[in-house]
């Protein structure tokens, strides 16, 4: 009896975001997914407005401007952590349901984790 390794079709690999390595070595690599926005547009606008105000205030009160910059960075990091934690909980909820999770649901979950992971690495 021979051991046959099951290899996904190219269409399945494409759906999973996997492509042949450019040099043709046969190695697989993950395709880049477009990065999702880290914050909603309104929140980005609010953060940028605060930053612009801090820069303007620096002329008259440099120490206070630096303190406000520190606060803005801390607030931004906290929101980023909250956003990523919320996303992770939603992703985790899909596959922790037990044995009744379909392979398709798991495939989609893996795609979401890949996108999430790539976003973390590009920060």
Secondary structure by P-SEA (a helix, b strand, c coil): cbbbbbbbcaaaaaaaccccccccccbbbbccccccccccaaaaaaaaaaaaaaaaaccccaaaaaaaaaaaaaaaaaaaaaaaaaaaaaaaaaccccccccaaaaaaaaaaaaaaaaaaaac
